């Protein structure tokens, strides 16, 4: 079985090791923007190739998949999904583990995900506001003096999230200034590389508790945890 793994970070290294442990005879190739020596070694052991190229370009990924004659492509990072890599692979009849662009919207856009939760009245939904610019958010931040979470409205590799507690009345001015400062940093710095989003800033209620991820595989009809 021939597989093309897309991505070169730690997550993809773990996926490559899982393929190496498979009871099936897997020939693993990898397409990454940088060289990961660990993945490169696994590709060599299994008779595959390590290739470098633009993993967010659907045409580049699909062309490599066709040339290698793989049975399927496994997309590791989120960004290729956001750019429609699985869509192009499906268009060419190549099987793929990865979310199509329309489905990946709930991961790419935190604002869209919150909209979806409220539209469907899902349990656990948080109070939130979304803004297209820092200037649009300023009047709201000025009036809202309680504890909040400030986030980029787009998935940005885990960067930019800050929780600000605001219980002390005597520190309200200082906390408000901190909110202004970080909100501007999110829009000007963390969201600067991403011009594909209408909304730039998300303000949510602050919540306490453990954070966990429940992962599963689905083909759109069946779900496997």
Number of C-alpha atoms within 10 A of each C-alpha: 10 18 22 28 27 26 29 25 16 14 11 21 20 14 16 26 14 10 19 18 11 10 7 9 12 17 20 26 27 27 24 22 15 13 16 17 12 14 27 22 14 22 24 14 13 16 12 20 20 21 17 15 15 16 23 21 15 18 15 15 25 23 14 17 25 14 8 15 13 18 14 18 24 19 24 22 19 17 21 24 25 23 17 20 27 26 20 21 22 13 11 13 12 18 17 21 15 23 22 20 19 12 13 18 18 18 17 22 22 21 28 16 16 20 17 14 15 15 9 9 10 11 8 8 14 14 12 17 15 22 20 15 17 20 12 12 19 17 10 13 18 13 9 12 18 17 16 21 17 22 27 28 27 25 22 17 10 9 12 19 16 16 16 17 14 18 12 10 10 9 10 15 13 11 20 19 13 13 22 17 12 18 28 18 16 24 21 14 13 22 22 11 9 13 9 12 13 15 20 27 26 23 22 17 14 17 11 5 5 5 5 6 5 5 7 8 11 12 10 8 5 7 9 8 7
